[in-house]
Amino acid sequence: MIGPGKAELLERIERCGSIAAAGREMGMSYKRAWQLIRTLNAMFRAPLVDSTRGGASGGGAVLTENGHRVLALYRAFEAEAAGAGADHLAALQALLRDIPEER
Amino acid sequence: MIGPGKAELLERIERCGSIAAAGREMGMSYKRAWQLIRTLNAMFRAPLVDSTRGGASGGGAVLTENGHRVLALYRAFEAEAAGAGADHLAALQALLRDIPEER
């Protein structure tokens, strides 16, 4: 549903204020960046990005409240997954020899 | 250092009382099972398996106290890793539409 690439795109949109500019920073085509945002917006109950295409102001994009919520939940999920079992792993590693004889 | 296969071998050794029988249950050769146990015993500060090869009693193997400790830590690590981020993931999933328009 949402992974590292989409999360990064959302963060860059928030910073750049533009879907195209955010995608460009990630080496993504204009078309691809818009496609990902359309997918994300359709996938969730409420859109994650609010955008205006072109126009006098040149268009712009911001994260919606739901966009901020999803991004925060995703980052929290990532952090928890990365830290999971760290204590048990450290306890196991403390039982290893300093220089393993075999790997 | 220790993964699903070695953990399973240790559990089966505890149940079978024999390295060869435990390995056989996993479709492993006698040589391979012994090799894994030698590796594990050498890798940790204290051996995980205590064994006697052949002899009048036909040989046998049991987990040492350290073997039980390592196995328990590994299983705890696995369980924690499997459950990590589950709450955040559930919260994210609750924000998804029931029928995603795109995947």
N, CA and C atoms of all chains as a GROMACS GRO file, in nm:
protein
  618
    1MET      N    1   0.081  -0.121   0.000
    1MET     CA    2   0.000   0.000   0.000
    1MET      C    3   0.085   0.126   0.000
    2ILE      N    4   0.174   0.138   0.097
    2ILE     CA    5   0.269   0.250   0.096
    2ILE      C    6   0.404   0.196   0.142
    3GLY      N    7   0.507   0.233   0.070
    3GLY     CA    8   0.640   0.182   0.102
    3GLY      C    9   0.739   0.297   0.107
    4PRO      N   10   0.868   0.264   0.110
    4PRO     CA   11   0.971   0.368   0.125
    4PRO      C   12   0.965   0.474   0.014
    5GLY      N   13   0.941   0.432  -0.111
    5GLY     CA   14   0.941   0.528  -0.222
    5GLY      C   15   0.826   0.627  -0.215
    6LYS      N   16   0.705   0.575  -0.188
    6LYS     CA   17   0.589   0.664  -0.180
    6LYS      C   18   0.600   0.756  -0.059
    7ALA      N   19   0.653   0.704   0.051
    7ALA     CA   20   0.669   0.787   0.171
    7ALA      C   21   0.767   0.901   0.143
    8GLU      N   22   0.876   0.868   0.074
    8GLU     CA   23   0.975   0.971   0.040
    8GLU      C   24   0.913   1.075  -0.052
    9LEU      N   25   0.835   1.030  -0.149
    9LEU     CA   26   0.770   1.124  -0.242
    9LEU      C   27   0.678   1.219  -0.165
   10LEU      N   28   0.601   1.164  -0.072
   10LEU     CA   29   0.512   1.250   0.008
   10LEU      C   30   0.591   1.355   0.086
   11GLU      N   31   0.701   1.314   0.146
   11GLU     CA   32   0.781   1.409   0.224
   11GLU      C   33   0.839   1.518   0.135
   12ARG      N   34   0.882   1.479   0.016
   12ARG     CA   35   0.940   1.578  -0.075
   12ARG      C   36   0.832   1.672  -0.129
   13ILE      N   37   0.711   1.620  -0.150
   13ILE     CA   38   0.601   1.707  -0.195
   13ILE      C   39   0.575   1.813  -0.088
   14GLU      N   40   0.575   1.771   0.036
   14GLU     CA   41   0.551   1.865   0.146
   14GLU      C   42   0.658   1.974   0.147
   15ARG      N   43   0.781   1.934   0.120
   15ARG     CA   44   0.891   2.030   0.123
   15ARG      C   45   0.894   2.119  -0.002
   16CYS      N   46   0.871   2.056  -0.120
   16CYS     CA   47   0.880   2.129  -0.248
   16CYS      C   48   0.752   2.206  -0.280
   17GLY      N   49   0.640   2.160  -0.229
   17GLY     CA   50   0.512   2.221  -0.266
   17GLY      C   51   0.471   2.187  -0.409
   18SER      N   52   0.531   2.082  -0.464
   18SER     CA   53   0.503   2.046  -0.603
   18SER      C   54   0.529   1.898  -0.627
   19ILE      N   55   0.433   1.832  -0.692
   19ILE     CA   56   0.448   1.689  -0.722
   19ILE      C   57   0.561   1.669  -0.823
   20ALA      N   58   0.562   1.753  -0.927
   20ALA     CA   59   0.664   1.739  -1.032
   20ALA      C   60   0.805   1.759  -0.976
   21ALA      N   61   0.821   1.863  -0.894
   21ALA     CA   62   0.954   1.892  -0.837
   21ALA      C   63   0.999   1.781  -0.743
   22ALA      N   64   0.904   1.730  -0.665
   22ALA     CA   65   0.937   1.621  -0.571
   22ALA      C   66   0.982   1.497  -0.648
   23GLY      N   67   0.908   1.464  -0.754
   23GLY     CA   68   0.944   1.350  -0.837
   23GLY      C   69   1.080   1.369  -0.902
   24ARG      N   70   1.103   1.491  -0.952
   24ARG     CA   71   1.230   1.522  -1.019
   24ARG      C   72   1.348   1.497  -0.924
   25GLU      N   73   1.334   1.535  -0.800
   25GLU     CA   74   1.441   1.513  -0.701
   25GLU      C   75   1.472   1.363  -0.685
   26MET      N   76   1.372   1.280  -0.712
   26MET     CA   77   1.391   1.135  -0.699
   26MET      C   78   1.419   1.071  -0.835
   27GLY      N   79   1.445   1.150  -0.938
   27GLY     CA   80   1.475   1.096  -1.070
   27GLY      C   81   1.354   1.031  -1.136
   28MET      N   82   1.235   1.083  -1.101
   28MET     CA   83   1.109   1.024  -1.148
   28MET      C   84   1.048   1.116  -1.253
   29SER      N   85   0.985   1.058  -1.354
   29SER     CA   86   0.919   1.142  -1.454
   29SER      C   87   0.797   1.210  -1.393
   30TYR      N   88   0.758   1.322  -1.456
   30TYR     CA   89   0.638   1.395  -1.417
   30TYR      C   90   0.519   1.300  -1.414
   31LYS      N   91   0.510   1.219  -1.521
   31LYS     CA   92   0.398   1.126  -1.535
   31LYS      C   93   0.395   1.023  -1.421
   32ARG      N   94   0.512   0.970  -1.390
   32ARG     CA   95   0.522   0.866  -1.288
   32ARG      C   96   0.485   0.923  -1.150
   33ALA      N   97   0.534   1.041  -1.119
   33ALA     CA   98   0.506   1.102  -0.989
   33ALA      C   99   0.356   1.125  -0.973
   34TRP      N  100   0.293   1.179  -1.077
   34TRP     CA  101   0.149   1.203  -1.071
   34TRP      C  102   0.071   1.073  -1.058
   35GLN      N  103   0.117   0.970  -1.129
   35GLN     CA  104   0.052   0.840  -1.125
   35GLN      C  105   0.055   0.782  -0.982
   36LEU      N  106   0.171   0.794  -0.918
   36LEU     CA  107   0.183   0.743  -0.781
   36LEU      C  108   0.089   0.818  -0.687
   37ILE      N  109   0.080   0.948  -0.706
   37ILE     CA  110  -0.007   1.027  -0.617
   37ILE      C  111  -0.155   0.996  -0.643
   38ARG      N  112  -0.190   0.978  -0.769
   38ARG     CA  113  -0.328   0.938  -0.799
   38ARG      C  114  -0.361   0.804  -0.733
   39THR      N  115  -0.265   0.711  -0.744
   39THR     CA  116  -0.284   0.580  -0.683
   39THR      C  117  -0.303   0.592  -0.532
   40LEU      N  118  -0.215   0.669  -0.468
   40LEU     CA  119  -0.224   0.687  -0.322
   40LEU      C  120  -0.356   0.753  -0.284
   41ASN      N  121  -0.393   0.857  -0.357
   41ASN     CA  122  -0.517   0.929  -0.326
   41ASN      C  123  -0.639   0.839  -0.338
   42ALA      N  124  -0.635   0.747  -0.435
   42ALA     CA  125  -0.750   0.659  -0.458
   42ALA      C  126  -0.754   0.544  -0.358
   43MET      N  127  -0.637   0.509  -0.308
   43MET     CA  128  -0.622   0.392  -0.222
   43MET      C  129  -0.676   0.416  -0.081
   44PHE      N  130  -0.661   0.540  -0.036
   44PHE     CA  131  -0.705   0.572   0.100
   44PHE      C  132  -0.844   0.636   0.099
   45ARG      N  133  -0.909   0.630   0.211
   45ARG     CA  134  -1.046   0.681   0.222
   45ARG      C  135  -1.052   0.831   0.192
   46ALA      N  136  -0.946   0.903   0.229
   46ALA     CA  137  -0.938   1.046   0.198
   46ALA      C  138  -0.804   1.071   0.131
   47PRO      N  139  -0.796   1.167   0.039
   47PRO     CA  140  -0.672   1.193  -0.034
   47PRO      C  141  -0.555   1.229   0.059
   48LEU      N  142  -0.435   1.199   0.011
   48LEU     CA  143  -0.314   1.232   0.089
   48LEU      C  144  -0.252   1.362   0.040
   49VAL      N  145  -0.278   1.395  -0.086
   49VAL     CA  146  -0.218   1.514  -0.147
   49VAL      C  147  -0.328   1.598  -0.211
   50ASP      N  148  -0.320   1.727  -0.186
   50ASP     CA  149  -0.414   1.821  -0.246
   50ASP      C  150  -0.335   1.902  -0.348
   51SER      N  151  -0.379   1.900  -0.474
   51SER     CA  152  -0.297   1.964  -0.576
   51SER      C  153  -0.381   2.045  -0.675
   52THR      N  154  -0.318   2.146  -0.731
   52THR     CA  155  -0.378   2.221  -0.841
   52THR      C  156  -0.278   2.214  -0.955
   53ARG      N  157  -0.327   2.179  -1.072
   53ARG     CA  158  -0.238   2.162  -1.186
   53ARG      C  159  -0.230   2.294  -1.262
   54GLY      N  160  -0.111   2.340  -1.288
   54GLY     CA  161  -0.090   2.461  -1.370
   54GLY      C  162  -0.163   2.583  -1.312
   55GLY      N  163  -0.227   2.660  -1.395
   55GLY     CA  164  -0.298   2.779  -1.350
   55GLY      C  165  -0.204   2.898  -1.335
   56ALA      N  166  -0.261   3.011  -1.296
   56ALA     CA  167  -0.184   3.135  -1.285
   56ALA      C  168  -0.066   3.121  -1.189
   57SER      N  169  -0.091   3.049  -1.078
   57SER     CA  170   0.013   3.035  -0.975
   57SER      C  171   0.116   2.929  -1.012
   58GLY      N  172   0.096   2.859  -1.124
   58GLY     CA  173   0.191   2.755  -1.165
   58GLY      C  174   0.162   2.622  -1.100
   59GLY      N  175   0.053   2.611  -1.026
   59GLY     CA  176   0.016   2.484  -0.963
   59GLY      C  177   0.094   2.460  -0.836
   60GLY      N  178   0.044   2.372  -0.756
   60GLY     CA  179   0.114   2.343  -0.630
   60GLY      C  180   0.049   2.224  -0.563
   61ALA      N  181   0.117   2.169  -0.464
   61ALA     CA  182   0.064   2.052  -0.396
   61ALA      C  183   0.104   2.056  -0.249
   62VAL      N  184   0.012   2.015  -0.165
   62VAL     CA  185   0.039   2.004  -0.022
   62VAL      C  186  -0.017   1.873   0.030
   63LEU      N  187   0.038   1.826   0.141
   63LEU     CA  188  -0.019   1.708   0.205
   63LEU      C  189  -0.145   1.748   0.278
   64THR      N  190  -0.246   1.664   0.269
   64THR     CA  191  -0.368   1.686   0.347
   64THR      C  192  -0.343   1.639   0.490
   65GLU      N  193  -0.441   1.662   0.575
   65GLU     CA  194  -0.432   1.613   0.712
   65GLU      C  195  -0.416   1.460   0.711
   66ASN      N  196  -0.492   1.394   0.623
   66ASN     CA  197  -0.482   1.249   0.611
   66ASN      C  198  -0.342   1.208   0.561
   67GLY      N  199  -0.287   1.289   0.471
   67GLY     CA  200  -0.153   1.262   0.421
   67GLY      C  201  -0.050   1.265   0.533
   68HIS      N  202  -0.061   1.365   0.620
   68HIS     CA  203   0.030   1.374   0.735
   68HIS      C  204   0.011   1.254   0.828
   69ARG      N  205  -0.114   1.214   0.847
   69ARG     CA  206  -0.143   1.102   0.938
   69ARG      C  207  -0.083   0.972   0.884
   70VAL      N  208  -0.106   0.947   0.754
   70VAL     CA  209  -0.055   0.823   0.692
   70VAL      C  210   0.098   0.821   0.696
   71LEU      N  211   0.159   0.934   0.666
   71LEU     CA  212   0.305   0.942   0.665
   71LEU      C  213   0.361   0.916   0.806
   72ALA      N  214   0.298   0.974   0.905
   72ALA     CA  215   0.344   0.954   1.044
   72ALA      C  216   0.328   0.809   1.086
   73LEU      N  217   0.216   0.748   1.052
   73LEU     CA  218   0.194   0.607   1.086
   73LEU      C  219   0.296   0.518   1.016
   74TYR      N  220   0.323   0.548   0.890
   74TYR     CA  221   0.419   0.467   0.815
   74TYR      C  222   0.558   0.479   0.878
   75ARG      N  223   0.600   0.599   0.911
   75ARG     CA  224   0.734   0.617   0.970
   75ARG      C  225   0.742   0.549   1.108
   76ALA      N  226   0.634   0.554   1.183
   76ALA     CA  227   0.631   0.488   1.314
   76ALA      C  228   0.642   0.336   1.296
   77PHE      N  229   0.569   0.285   1.197
   77PHE     CA  230   0.575   0.142   1.164
   77PHE      C  231   0.718   0.102   1.129
   78GLU      N  232   0.781   0.179   1.042
   78GLU     CA  233   0.920   0.152   1.000
   78GLU      C  234   1.016   0.149   1.119
   79ALA      N  235   1.003   0.249   1.205
   79ALA     CA  236   1.095   0.260   1.319
   79ALA      C  237   1.077   0.141   1.414
   80GLU      N  238   0.951   0.104   1.436
   80GLU     CA  239   0.925  -0.007   1.526
   80GLU      C  240   0.977  -0.138   1.468
   81ALA      N  241   0.956  -0.155   1.336
   81ALA     CA  242   1.004  -0.277   1.271
   81ALA      C  243   1.156  -0.286   1.278
   82ALA      N  244   1.221  -0.171   1.258
   82ALA     CA  245   1.368  -0.170   1.258
   82ALA      C  246   1.423  -0.203   1.397
   83GLY      N  247   1.352  -0.161   1.501
   83GLY     CA  248   1.402  -0.183   1.636
   83GLY      C  249   1.356  -0.314   1.698
   84ALA      N  250   1.267  -0.385   1.627
   84ALA     CA  251   1.207  -0.504   1.684
   84ALA      C  252   1.309  -0.610   1.718
   85GLY      N  253   1.297  -0.665   1.835
   85GLY     CA  254   1.383  -0.776   1.875
   85GLY      C  255   1.526  -0.734   1.904
   86ALA      N  256   1.551  -0.604   1.903
   86ALA     CA  257   1.689  -0.556   1.923
   86ALA      C  258   1.748  -0.603   2.056
   87ASP      N  259   1.664  -0.603   2.161
   87ASP     CA  260   1.714  -0.646   2.293
   87ASP      C  261   1.752  -0.794   2.293
   88HIS      N  262   1.664  -0.875   2.234
   88HIS     CA  263   1.693  -1.018   2.230
   88HIS      C  264   1.815  -1.046   2.142
   89LEU      N  265   1.826  -0.970   2.034
   89LEU     CA  266   1.940  -0.989   1.945
   89LEU      C  267   2.070  -0.953   2.017
   90ALA      N  268   2.066  -0.844   2.092
   90ALA     CA  269   2.186  -0.802   2.166
   90ALA      C  270   2.223  -0.908   2.270
   91ALA      N  271   2.121  -0.966   2.335
   91ALA     CA  272   2.146  -1.070   2.436
   91ALA      C  273   2.208  -1.193   2.371
   92LEU      N  274   2.160  -1.228   2.252
   92LEU     CA  275   2.217  -1.341   2.178
   92LEU      C  276   2.362  -1.312   2.140
   93GLN      N  277   2.384  -1.191   2.090
   93GLN     CA  278   2.519  -1.156   2.045
   93GLN      C  279   2.618  -1.155   2.160
   94ALA      N  280   2.569  -1.122   2.279
   94ALA     CA  281   2.657  -1.122   2.396
   94ALA      C  282   2.702  -1.263   2.433
   95LEU      N  283   2.628  -1.362   2.384
   95LEU     CA  284   2.664  -1.502   2.413
   95LEU      C  285   2.762  -1.558   2.310
   96LEU      N  286   2.786  -1.483   2.203
   96LEU     CA  287   2.880  -1.529   2.100
   96LEU      C  288   3.024  -1.511   2.146
   97ARG      N  289   3.110  -1.594   2.096
   97ARG     CA  290   3.254  -1.574   2.118
   97ARG      C  291   3.295  -1.443   2.051
   98ASP      N  292   3.402  -1.384   2.099
   98ASP     CA  293   3.450  -1.260   2.038
   98ASP      C  294   3.494  -1.287   1.893
   99ILE      N  295   3.566  -1.396   1.874
   99ILE     CA  296   3.611  -1.433   1.740
   99ILE      C  297   3.555  -1.570   1.706
  100PRO      N  298   3.443  -1.572   1.632
  100PRO     CA  299   3.383  -1.700   1.596
  100PRO      C  300   3.484  -1.786   1.521
  101GLU      N  301   3.487  -1.917   1.551
  101GLU     CA  302   3.579  -2.007   1.484
  101GLU      C  303   3.529  -2.042   1.345
  102GLU      N  304   3.395  -2.045   1.332
  102GLU     CA  305   3.336  -2.068   1.201
  102GLU      C  306   3.221  -1.971   1.184
  103ARG      N  307   3.182  -1.950   1.060
  103ARG     CA  308   3.067  -1.861   1.035
  103ARG      C  309   2.950  -1.938   0.981
  104MET      N  310   2.407  -1.596   1.258
  104MET     CA  311   2.456  -1.677   1.369
  104MET      C  312   2.365  -1.796   1.398
  105ILE      N  313   2.237  -1.766   1.420
  105ILE     CA  314   2.141  -1.875   1.437
  105ILE      C  315   2.014  -1.834   1.366
  106GLY      N  316   1.957  -1.924   1.289
  106GLY     CA  317   1.837  -1.893   1.212
  106GLY      C  318   1.733  -2.002   1.232
  107PRO      N  319   1.629  -1.999   1.149
  107PRO     CA  320   1.520  -2.095   1.165
  107PRO      C  321   1.565  -2.241   1.161
  108GLY      N  322   1.656  -2.274   1.068
  108GLY     CA  323   1.700  -2.413   1.053
  108GLY      C  324   1.776  -2.464   1.174
  109LYS      N  325   1.870  -2.384   1.222
  109LYS     CA  326   1.949  -2.427   1.339
  109LYS      C  327   1.861  -2.434   1.463
  110ALA      N  328   1.768  -2.339   1.475
  110ALA     CA  329   1.678  -2.340   1.591
  110ALA      C  330   1.593  -2.467   1.589
  111GLU      N  331   1.543  -2.502   1.472
  111GLU     CA  332   1.461  -2.623   1.460
  111GLU      C  333   1.544  -2.747   1.493
  112LEU      N  334   1.667  -2.750   1.445
  112LEU     CA  335   1.755  -2.864   1.473
  112LEU      C  336   1.776  -2.879   1.624
  113LEU      N  337   1.800  -2.767   1.691
  113LEU     CA  338   1.820  -2.772   1.837
  113LEU      C  339   1.694  -2.827   1.906
  114GLU      N  340   1.578  -2.781   1.865
  114GLU     CA  341   1.454  -2.829   1.928
  114GLU      C  342   1.434  -2.979   1.906
  115ARG      N  343   1.468  -3.023   1.786
  115ARG     CA  344   1.451  -3.166   1.757
  115ARG      C  345   1.553  -3.250   1.832
  116ILE      N  346   1.674  -3.196   1.849
  116ILE     CA  347   1.775  -3.269   1.927
  116ILE      C  348   1.724  -3.288   2.070
  117GLU      N  349   1.666  -3.183   2.125
  117GLU     CA  350   1.613  -3.191   2.261
  117GLU      C  351   1.505  -3.299   2.270
  118ARG      N  352   1.423  -3.307   2.168
  118ARG     CA  353   1.313  -3.403   2.169
  118ARG      C  354   1.361  -3.546   2.140
  119CYS      N  355   1.454  -3.558   2.040
  119CYS     CA  356   1.501  -3.691   1.997
  119CYS      C  357   1.612  -3.747   2.087
  120GLY      N  358   1.688  -3.657   2.150
  120GLY     CA  359   1.803  -3.703   2.227
  120GLY      C  360   1.917  -3.749   2.138
  121SER      N  361   1.913  -3.708   2.011
  121SER     CA  362   2.015  -3.753   1.916
  121SER      C  363   2.031  -3.654   1.802
  122ILE      N  364   2.154  -3.619   1.771
  122ILE     CA  365   2.181  -3.525   1.661
  122ILE      C  366   2.144  -3.588   1.528
  123ALA      N  367   2.183  -3.716   1.511
  123ALA     CA  368   2.156  -3.785   1.384
  123ALA      C  369   2.006  -3.798   1.359
  124ALA      N  370   1.931  -3.836   1.463
  124ALA     CA  371   1.786  -3.855   1.448
  124ALA      C  372   1.718  -3.721   1.421
  125ALA      N  373   1.764  -3.616   1.489
  125ALA     CA  374   1.707  -3.483   1.468
  125ALA      C  375   1.729  -3.437   1.324
  126GLY      N  376   1.852  -3.457   1.276
  126GLY     CA  377   1.884  -3.419   1.139
  126GLY      C  378   1.802  -3.499   1.039
  127ARG      N  379   1.788  -3.630   1.067
  127ARG     CA  380   1.712  -3.717   0.977
  127ARG      C  381   1.569  -3.666   0.962
  128GLU      N  382   1.508  -3.624   1.071
  128GLU     CA  383   1.371  -3.571   1.066
  128GLU      C  384   1.361  -3.450   0.973
  129MET      N  385   1.473  -3.379   0.958
  129MET     CA  386   1.474  -3.260   0.873
  129MET      C  387   1.531  -3.290   0.734
  130GLY      N  388   1.550  -3.417   0.704
  130GLY     CA  389   1.604  -3.455   0.573
  130GLY      C  390   1.750  -3.417   0.556
  131MET      N  391   1.823  -3.415   0.667
  131MET     CA  392   1.962  -3.369   0.669
  131MET      C  393   2.052  -3.491   0.686
  132SER      N  394   2.168  -3.490   0.622
  132SER     CA  395   2.261  -3.602   0.640
  132SER      C  396   2.321  -3.596   0.781
  133TYR      N  397   2.366  -3.712   0.827
  133TYR     CA  398   2.436  -3.724   0.956
  133TYR      C  399   2.550  -3.623   0.962
  134LYS      N  400   2.626  -3.618   0.853
  134LYS     CA  401   2.743  -3.530   0.847
  134LYS      C  402   2.703  -3.382   0.860
  135ARG      N  403   2.597  -3.345   0.789
  135ARG     CA  404   2.551  -3.206   0.789
  135ARG      C  405   2.500  -3.164   0.927
  136ALA      N  406   2.425  -3.254   0.990
  136ALA     CA  407   2.371  -3.222   1.123
  136ALA      C  408   2.485  -3.201   1.223
  137TRP      N  409   2.583  -3.290   1.221
  137TRP     CA  410   2.696  -3.276   1.311
  137TRP      C  411   2.777  -3.150   1.282
  138GLN      N  412   2.790  -3.118   1.156
  138GLN     CA  413   2.865  -2.998   1.115
  138GLN      C  414   2.797  -2.872   1.171
  139LEU      N  415   2.664  -2.869   1.160
  139LEU     CA  416   2.590  -2.752   1.211
  139LEU      C  417   2.607  -2.739   1.362
  140ILE      N  418   2.604  -2.852   1.430
  140ILE     CA  419   2.617  -2.846   1.576
  140ILE      C  420   2.759  -2.807   1.617
  141ARG      N  421   2.859  -2.857   1.545
  141ARG     CA  422   2.996  -2.814   1.574
  141ARG      C  423   3.010  -2.664   1.554
  142THR      N  424   2.950  -2.615   1.445
  142THR     CA  425   2.955  -2.471   1.416
  142THR      C  426   2.890  -2.392   1.529
  143LEU      N  427   2.771  -2.434   1.569
  143LEU     CA  428   2.700  -2.363   1.677
  143LEU      C  429   2.779  -2.369   1.807
  144ASN      N  430   2.831  -2.486   1.840
  144ASN     CA  431   2.906  -2.499   1.965
  144ASN      C  432   3.030  -2.411   1.967
  145ALA      N  433   3.092  -2.395   1.850
  145ALA     CA  434   3.215  -2.315   1.843
  145ALA      C  435   3.184  -2.166   1.842
  146MET      N  436   3.066  -2.131   1.792
  146MET     CA  437   3.029  -1.992   1.771
  146MET      C  438   2.997  -1.922   1.903
  147PHE      N  439   2.940  -1.996   1.996
  147PHE     CA  440   2.900  -1.936   2.124
  147PHE      C  441   3.007  -1.960   2.230
  148ARG      N  442   3.004  -1.878   2.332
  148ARG     CA  443   3.103  -1.886   2.439
  148ARG      C  444   3.100  -2.021   2.509
  149ALA      N  445   2.980  -2.078   2.520
  149ALA     CA  446   2.966  -2.212   2.579
  149ALA      C  447   2.885  -2.296   2.482
  150PRO      N  448   2.911  -2.428   2.476
  150PRO     CA  449   2.840  -2.514   2.381
  150PRO      C  450   2.688  -2.512   2.401
  151LEU      N  451   2.616  -2.540   2.294
  151LEU     CA  452   2.470  -2.545   2.300
  151LEU      C  453   2.422  -2.690   2.313
  152VAL      N  454   2.505  -2.782   2.264
  152VAL     CA  455   2.466  -2.923   2.265
  152VAL      C  456   2.578  -3.004   2.330
  153ASP      N  457   2.539  -3.096   2.416
  153ASP     CA  458   2.633  -3.186   2.482
  153ASP      C  459   2.606  -3.325   2.423
  154SER      N  460   2.709  -3.387   2.364
  154SER     CA  461   2.684  -3.513   2.295
  154SER      C  462   2.792  -3.616   2.324
  155THR      N  463   2.753  -3.740   2.315
  155THR     CA  464   2.849  -3.850   2.319
  155THR      C  465   2.826  -3.931   2.193
  156ARG      N  466   2.935  -3.960   2.124
  156ARG     CA  467   2.923  -4.030   1.996
  156ARG      C  468   2.935  -4.180   2.021
  157GLY      N  469   2.840  -4.255   1.973
  157GLY     CA  470   2.846  -4.402   1.983
  157GLY      C  471   2.857  -4.449   2.128
  158GLY      N  472   2.945  -4.543   2.156
  158GLY     CA  473   2.963  -4.596   2.291
  158GLY      C  474   2.858  -4.703   2.324
  159ALA      N  475   2.867  -4.756   2.445
  159ALA     CA  476   2.777  -4.865   2.486
  159ALA      C  477   2.630  -4.823   2.479
  160SER      N  478   2.604  -4.696   2.516
  160SER     CA  479   2.464  -4.648   2.519
  160SER      C  480   2.414  -4.608   2.380
  161GLY      N  481   2.500  -4.615   2.280
  161GLY     CA  482   2.459  -4.577   2.145
  161GLY      C  483   2.469  -4.429   2.119
  162GLY      N  484   2.523  -4.355   2.214
  162GLY     CA  485   2.540  -4.210   2.196
  162GLY      C  486   2.412  -4.135   2.222
  163GLY      N  487   2.425  -4.007   2.245
  163GLY     CA  488   2.306  -3.927   2.271
  163GLY      C  489   2.344  -3.780   2.276
  164ALA      N  490   2.246  -3.695   2.274
  164ALA     CA  491   2.272  -3.552   2.276
  164ALA      C  492   2.161  -3.479   2.350
  165VAL      N  493   2.202  -3.380   2.428
  165VAL     CA  494   2.105  -3.295   2.498
  165VAL      C  495   2.146  -3.149   2.482
  166LEU      N  496   2.050  -3.061   2.497
  166LEU     CA  497   2.084  -2.919   2.498
  166LEU      C  498   2.145  -2.885   2.633
  167THR      N  499   2.247  -2.802   2.630
  167THR     CA  500   2.305  -2.752   2.755
  167THR      C  501   2.218  -2.637   2.807
  168GLU      N  502   2.251  -2.588   2.924
  168GLU     CA  503   2.180  -2.471   2.978
  168GLU      C  504   2.192  -2.355   2.879
  169ASN      N  505   2.313  -2.339   2.824
  169ASN     CA  506   2.333  -2.230   2.728
  169ASN      C  507   2.251  -2.254   2.601
  170GLY      N  508   2.238  -2.380   2.562
  170GLY     CA  509   2.156  -2.414   2.445
  170GLY      C  510   2.011  -2.374   2.465
  171HIS      N  511   1.959  -2.401   2.584
  171HIS     CA  512   1.821  -2.361   2.615
  171HIS      C  513   1.808  -2.208   2.614
  172ARG      N  514   1.909  -2.141   2.668
  172ARG     CA  515   1.904  -1.994   2.676
  172ARG      C  516   1.904  -1.933   2.535
  173VAL      N  517   1.994  -1.982   2.450
  173VAL     CA  518   2.004  -1.930   2.314
  173VAL      C  519   1.875  -1.955   2.236
  174LEU      N  520   1.821  -2.075   2.250
  174LEU     CA  521   1.698  -2.110   2.180
  174LEU      C  522   1.582  -2.021   2.226
  175ALA      N  523   1.572  -1.998   2.356
  175ALA     CA  524   1.464  -1.914   2.409
  175ALA      C  525   1.479  -1.770   2.359
  176LEU      N  526   1.602  -1.719   2.359
  176LEU     CA  527   1.625  -1.583   2.310
  176LEU      C  528   1.591  -1.572   2.162
  177TYR      N  529   1.630  -1.673   2.087
  177TYR     CA  530   1.602  -1.669   1.943
  177TYR      C  531   1.451  -1.672   1.917
  178ARG      N  532   1.379  -1.757   1.987
  178ARG     CA  533   1.232  -1.765   1.968
  178ARG      C  534   1.165  -1.634   2.011
  179ALA      N  535   1.215  -1.573   2.117
  179ALA     CA  536   1.159  -1.445   2.162
  179ALA      C  537   1.186  -1.336   2.058
  180PHE      N  538   1.306  -1.338   2.003
  180PHE     CA  539   1.342  -1.243   1.898
  180PHE      C  540   1.247  -1.259   1.778
  181GLU      N  541   1.227  -1.382   1.735
  181GLU     CA  542   1.139  -1.412   1.622
  181GLU      C  543   0.996  -1.361   1.645
  182ALA      N  544   0.945  -1.390   1.765
  182ALA     CA  545   0.806  -1.352   1.796
  182ALA      C  546   0.793  -1.200   1.797
  183GLU      N  547   0.891  -1.132   1.853
  183GLU     CA  548   0.886  -0.986   1.860
  183GLU      C  549   0.894  -0.926   1.721
  184ALA      N  550   0.984  -0.983   1.639
  184ALA     CA  551   0.999  -0.930   1.502
  184ALA      C  552   0.871  -0.950   1.422
  185ALA      N  553   0.805  -1.063   1.443
  185ALA     CA  554   0.683  -1.092   1.368
  185ALA      C  555   0.570  -0.997   1.407
  186GLY      N  556   0.568  -0.955   1.534
  186GLY     CA  557   0.460  -0.869   1.580
  186GLY      C  558   0.489  -0.721   1.566
  187ALA      N  559   0.613  -0.688   1.526
  187ALA     CA  560   0.655  -0.548   1.524
  187ALA      C  561   0.570  -0.464   1.431
  188GLY      N  562   0.531  -0.349   1.480
  188GLY     CA  563   0.462  -0.253   1.394
  188GLY      C  564   0.319  -0.293   1.363
  189ALA      N  565   0.271  -0.400   1.424
  189ALA     CA  566   0.138  -0.451   1.391
  189ALA      C  567   0.029  -0.345   1.419
  190ASP      N  568   0.045  -0.272   1.528
  190ASP     CA  569  -0.055  -0.170   1.562
  190ASP      C  570  -0.057  -0.058   1.458
  191HIS      N  571   0.062  -0.012   1.419
  191HIS     CA  572   0.068   0.096   1.320
  191HIS      C  573   0.016   0.048   1.185
  192LEU      N  574   0.047  -0.076   1.154
  192LEU     CA  575   0.001  -0.132   1.027
  192LEU      C  576  -0.152  -0.140   1.026
  193ALA      N  577  -0.209  -0.184   1.136
  193ALA     CA  578  -0.355  -0.194   1.146
  193ALA      C  579  -0.418  -0.056   1.133
  194ALA      N  580  -0.354   0.045   1.193
  194ALA     CA  581  -0.407   0.182   1.186
  194ALA      C  582  -0.401   0.233   1.042
  195LEU      N  583  -0.292   0.199   0.971
  195LEU     CA  584  -0.280   0.238   0.830
  195LEU      C  585  -0.387   0.168   0.747
  196GLN      N  586  -0.404   0.041   0.771
  196GLN     CA  587  -0.500  -0.036   0.693
  196GLN      C  588  -0.643   0.014   0.714
  197ALA      N  589  -0.669   0.064   0.834
  197ALA     CA  590  -0.802   0.117   0.863
  197ALA      C  591  -0.830   0.244   0.783
  198LEU      N  592  -0.725   0.308   0.733
  198LEU     CA  593  -0.742   0.430   0.654
  198LEU      C  594  -0.761   0.400   0.505
  199LEU      N  595  -0.740   0.274   0.468
  199LEU     CA  596  -0.757   0.236   0.327
  199LEU      C  597  -0.904   0.224   0.292
  200ARG      N  598  -0.936   0.247   0.166
  200ARG     CA  599  -1.070   0.219   0.118
  200ARG      C  600  -1.097   0.070   0.128
  201ASP      N  601  -1.224   0.033   0.135
  201ASP     CA  602  -1.255  -0.109   0.141
  201ASP      C  603  -1.215  -0.178   0.011
  202ILE      N  604  -1.244  -0.113  -0.100
  202ILE     CA  605  -1.206  -0.169  -0.230
  202ILE      C  606  -1.115  -0.068  -0.300
  203PRO      N  607  -0.984  -0.091  -0.291
  203PRO     CA  608  -0.891   0.002  -0.355
  203PRO      C  609  -0.921   0.012  -0.505
  204GLU      N  610  -0.915   0.134  -0.559
  204GLU     CA  611  -0.942   0.152  -0.702
  204GLU      C  612  -0.821   0.109  -0.785
  205GLU      N  613  -0.702   0.126  -0.730
  205GLU     CA  614  -0.580   0.080  -0.797
  205GLU      C  615  -0.494   0.011  -0.692
  206ARG      N  616  -0.402  -0.069  -0.742
  206ARG     CA  617  -0.311  -0.136  -0.648
  206ARG      C  618  -0.169  -0.088  -0.662
   0.00000   0.00000   0.00000
